[in-house]
Amino acid sequence: MFHMYQGNILGAVSYCPDDFSFDSPELSVWVDKIRDFIGEDESYVANIRMNPDWLFFRSFSGEFSVFKSTHISGLLKEIAAKNDTAETIIGVTSNVEIINDIRTTISFKDEEFAKDLLVELGDASDLKVISQENQLLFISNHHVVIKYTNCGLESVAEEKELIRLRQQKEISLLFGDQKFEWNIIDRQASGEFEDLILELLDREPWVFSVKKVAPTNQGDNGRDLICEYNMLHHENRVSKGAESIKLGKMIIQCKTNLKHSKTTSIGKSGVDMPSTLFDYRPDGYMLVVNTQTTRDLTEMLERQRDRKEQNAILWWNAFDVEDRLRKYPDILARYRHIVDYA
């Protein structure tokens, strides 16, 4: 279709000769404005063409191109407007654009560059942006600026991390004093609590891998999760990538109180830690609950830790879990059916 109608698309007609030149007064004035904007030392090529009618400039060192063609820019702008189905997330250094599950970024810096360049060329009309894997098209009424840049998967991943860090700060400032409400109503929800803890542990700097032992409907013999961890982490003072690493195996037990239960805490009778330690002899043990541990259970955990038979005895109560959910809003979003802000 393009080959059949390229003349109409580009604004060319068959009955006029092709006039192509690297030098003309109009081109020189236009190029001088661009060079004044970007600097005199740019490595570039420029030309003027009649039929189709355009001015073209490409900077090799600046990694961008710009051409002036009211016909082509008007056509591209109209197509972009008719197909504008993108969902846009305002990021930290870029907007993330999502079209049919295809994700790209539009850099604020690149967009500002295009706007300033077009103002220098006397074109302050509104811009439409088309983002592709390795370039951005900024389309005004008379010009198209093409910025060659990585705006694909790698750029999206970097921007997602910046957004996550921003969300952590926002949530800390806006919701730091807001309480959570747990909605664990049955065994299936308890199994999803294990999945939630798996994801939170996977974000811990001292955990190298974590796996679920068995599906919710199968017995796990007291082992809900198993993880490989750094036995030398010492309260997180050594993190992933550090030289002081010694791998160990940790067993994690997850215990929940159902929403309508009369009890508000987990006690010794609900935890089979001694038999689990005896049967599997892990390097570390961890208990995670969605409420609080009773005094007797806390004392039992402390006594086992003081015996130093294991490298680590850890436990998280609801406060510890909720504190981490504030830091990782992406994880919270996936489990809002079992826990959310009250």
C-alpha positions in Angstrom: 0.0 0.0 0.0 2.8 2.4 0.8 4.5 1.7 -2.5 1.2 2.2 -4.4 0.4 5.5 -2.7 3.8 6.8 -1.6 3.5 9.8 -3.9 0.3 10.9 -2.1 1.8 10.1 1.3 5.0 12.0 0.7 3.4 14.8 -1.3 5.2 14.0 -4.6 3.7 14.0 -8.1 4.9 12.1 -11.1 4.7 15.0 -13.6 7.3 17.2 -11.8 11.1 16.5 -11.8 12.9 15.5 -8.7 15.0 18.5 -7.5 17.6 17.6 -4.9 20.4 19.8 -3.5 22.8 20.1 -0.6 23.0 23.9 -1.0 20.4 26.6 -1.2 19.7 29.9 0.6 16.5 28.5 2.3 18.4 25.4 3.4 21.3 27.5 4.8 19.1 29.7 6.9 17.2 26.7 8.3 20.4 24.7 9.0 22.1 27.8 10.7 19.2 28.0 13.2 19.6 24.3 14.1 23.4 24.7 14.4 23.0 27.7 16.6 20.7 25.6 18.9 22.9 22.5 19.1 26.4 24.0 18.7 28.8 24.6 15.8 30.8 21.4 16.2 28.0 19.0 15.2 28.7 16.3 12.6 25.7 16.5 10.3 24.3 16.1 6.8 21.5 18.4 5.3 19.6 18.7 2.0 16.7 20.3 0.3 14.3 18.5 -2.0 11.5 19.5 -4.2 8.8 16.9 -5.1 8.4 16.0 -2.4 9.0 19.3 -0.8 11.2 19.1 2.4 14.2 20.4 4.3 16.2 17.6 6.0 18.9 17.7 8.7 20.6 14.8 10.4 23.0 15.1 13.3 25.3 12.1 13.8 26.8 13.3 17.1 23.5 14.5 18.5 21.7 11.3 17.3 18.6 13.1 15.9 17.0 14.1 12.6 14.6 16.8 11.8 12.8 17.5 8.5 10.4 20.3 7.5 7.4 19.2 5.5 3.9 20.5 6.3 2.4 17.7 4.1 4.1 14.8 5.8 3.9 16.1 9.4 0.2 16.9 8.9 -0.5 13.4 7.7 1.5 11.8 10.5 -0.1 14.0 13.1 -3.6 13.1 11.8 -2.8 9.3 11.9 -1.3 9.6 15.4 -4.4 11.4 16.6 -6.8 8.8 15.2 -4.8 5.9 16.7 -4.2 7.4 20.1 -5.3 4.5 22.3 -2.2 4.6 24.6 -2.4 4.5 28.4 0.2 6.8 29.8 1.8 6.7 33.3 3.7 9.8 34.3 7.1 8.6 35.5 10.1 10.2 37.1 12.3 10.8 34.0 9.9 9.6 31.3 6.3 8.8 30.6 5.6 5.1 30.2 3.2 4.5 27.3 1.3 1.2 27.0 -0.4 0.3 23.7 -1.8 -3.3 23.4 0.6 -4.6 26.0 3.6 -2.9 24.2 5.5 -0.6 26.6 7.8 2.2 25.6 9.1 5.3 27.3 9.0 9.0 26.3 11.9 10.8 27.9 11.1 14.2 29.4 14.6 15.4 28.4 14.1 14.3 24.8 10.7 15.9 24.6 12.0 19.1 26.0 14.8 19.0 23.4 12.4 18.6 20.6 10.1 21.4 21.8 13.0 23.9 22.2 14.5 23.0 18.8 11.1 23.6 17.1 10.7 26.9 18.9 14.1 27.9 17.5 12.8 27.0 14.1 9.7 29.2 14.6 7.3 26.3 15.1 5.6 26.3 18.5 2.6 24.2 17.5 1.3 21.3 19.6 3.3 18.1 19.5 2.1 14.5 18.9 4.6 11.8 20.0 5.0 8.4 18.5 7.3 6.1 20.6 9.1 3.1 19.1 11.7 0.7 20.3 14.7 2.8 19.4 13.4 6.2 18.4 10.9 8.9 19.3 9.0 10.9 16.7 7.9 14.4 17.8 5.4 15.7 15.2 4.4 19.4 15.0 2.3 21.1 12.3 5.4 21.7 10.1 8.2 19.5 11.3 9.1 16.0 12.5 11.9 15.6 15.0 13.3 12.0 15.2 15.3 11.3 18.4 17.3 8.1 18.2 17.2 6.6 21.8 16.6 3.5 23.7 12.9 3.7 24.7 12.1 0.0 24.7 12.2 -2.8 27.4 15.4 -1.7 29.1 14.2 1.9 29.4 10.8 0.7 30.7 12.4 -1.5 33.4 14.6 1.4 34.6 11.6 3.8 34.7 9.5 1.2 36.6 12.2 1.0 39.3 12.2 4.8 39.6 8.4 4.9 39.9 8.5 2.1 42.5 11.0 4.1 44.6 8.9 7.3 44.2 5.8 5.3 45.3 7.6 4.1 48.4 8.3 7.7 49.4 4.8 8.9 48.6 3.2 6.0 50.6 5.5 6.6 53.5 4.5 10.3 53.6 0.7 9.9 52.9 -0.1 6.5 54.4 2.6 5.9 57.0 0.1 6.2 59.8 -2.7 4.3 58.2 -3.6 0.9 59.5 -4.0 -2.3 57.4 -7.0 -4.6 57.5 -6.6 -8.4 56.9 -9.2 -10.3 55.1 -8.1 -14.0 55.4 -11.3 -15.9 55.5 -10.4 -19.5 54.5 -7.6 -21.9 53.8 -7.3 -20.7 50.2 -6.6 -17.1 51.5 -4.1 -18.6 54.0 -2.3 -20.2 51.0 -2.3 -16.8 49.3 -0.7 -15.3 52.5 2.2 -17.8 51.9 2.5 -16.5 48.3 2.6 -12.9 49.7 5.3 -13.7 52.1 7.3 -15.5 49.3 7.2 -12.3 47.3 8.2 -10.1 50.3 11.1 -12.5 51.1 12.3 -12.4 47.5 12.8 -8.6 47.9 15.0 -9.0 51.0 18.7 -8.4 50.3 19.8 -11.4 52.3 17.6 -13.9 50.5 18.9 -15.5 47.3 16.0 -17.7 46.4 12.7 -18.8 48.0 10.2 -21.5 47.0 6.9 -22.8 48.1 7.1 -26.4 49.4 3.7 -27.7 48.2 0.4 -26.4 46.8 -2.1 -25.2 49.4 -4.2 -28.4 49.2 -1.2 -30.7 49.9 0.6 -31.3 53.2 4.0 -29.6 53.7 5.1 -31.2 57.0 5.6 -27.9 58.7 7.5 -26.3 55.8 5.5 -23.7 54.0 8.5 -22.0 52.3 12.2 -22.9 51.9 14.8 -20.3 51.1 18.5 -20.0 50.4 19.9 -17.1 52.4 23.2 -15.5 53.3 24.1 -16.8 56.8 26.5 -13.9 57.2 24.0 -11.2 56.6 24.0 -10.1 60.3 20.9 -8.0 60.5 21.2 -7.0 56.8 24.7 -5.4 57.2 25.9 -7.6 54.3 23.7 -7.5 51.2 23.5 -9.3 47.9 26.6 -8.9 45.8 28.9 -8.5 48.8 32.0 -10.8 49.3 31.0 -12.1 52.7 28.5 -14.8 51.6 27.7 -18.2 53.0 24.6 -19.9 51.7 22.3 -21.6 54.1 18.8 -23.2 54.1 16.0 -21.6 56.0 12.5 -23.0 56.7 9.6 -20.5 56.9 6.3 -21.3 58.6 3.3 -19.0 57.9 0.5 -18.9 60.4 -2.7 -17.0 60.0 -5.7 -16.1 62.1 -8.9 -16.1 60.1 -10.9 -12.9 60.0 -13.7 -14.0 62.1 -11.6 -16.0 64.6 -12.1 -15.2 68.3 -8.4 -15.3 68.9 -6.2 -12.3 68.0 -2.8 -13.8 68.2 -0.8 -17.0 67.4 0.4 -19.1 70.4 2.7 -22.0 71.0 0.1 -24.6 70.4 -0.3 -23.4 66.8 3.4 -23.6 65.9 5.3 -26.9 65.5 8.8 -25.3 65.5 10.6 -27.9 67.7 9.5 -30.9 65.6 10.3 -29.0 62.3 13.8 -28.2 63.6 14.4 -31.7 64.7 13.1 -33.4 61.5 14.9 -31.1 59.0 17.9 -29.6 60.8 17.8 -26.3 58.8 20.4 -23.6 59.2 17.7 -21.1 59.9 14.0 -20.9 60.9 11.5 -18.1 60.4 7.9 -17.7 61.6 5.5 -15.2 59.9 2.1 -14.4 61.2 -0.6 -12.0 60.1 -1.5 -10.9 63.7 0.8 -11.0 66.8 2.6 -13.8 68.6 1.7 -14.5 72.2 4.2 -13.9 75.0 4.8 -17.7 75.4 5.5 -18.1 71.7 7.8 -15.1 71.6 9.7 -16.5 74.6 10.0 -19.9 73.0 11.5 -18.3 69.8 13.9 -16.2 71.9 15.1 -19.3 73.9 15.7 -21.2 70.7 17.6 -18.3 69.3 19.8 -18.0 72.4 20.7 -21.7 72.2 22.5 -20.9 68.9 21.7 -24.3 67.5 20.6 -22.5 64.3 22.3 -19.7 62.4 19.2 -17.6 62.6 15.8 -17.7 64.3 13.6 -14.9 62.9 9.9 -14.0 63.2 7.7 -11.4 61.5 4.4 -10.3 63.0 1.7 -8.2 61.3 3.6 -5.0 61.9 6.7 -6.3 60.1 4.7 -7.6 57.1 2.7 -4.4 56.8 5.9 -2.3 57.0 7.2 -4.1 54.0 3.9 -3.8 52.1 4.3 0.0 52.4 7.7 -0.3 50.8 6.4 -2.5 47.9 3.1 -1.1 46.7 3.3 -3.3 43.6 3.1 -6.4 45.8 0.3 -5.0 47.9 -1.7 -4.3 44.7 -1.7 -8.0 43.9 -2.9 -9.1 47.3 -5.5 -6.4 48.1 -8.2 -9.1 48.4 -6.5 -10.4 51.6 -4.9 -7.2 53.0 -5.4 -3.5 52.3 -5.4 -0.1 54.0 -8.3 0.1 56.4 
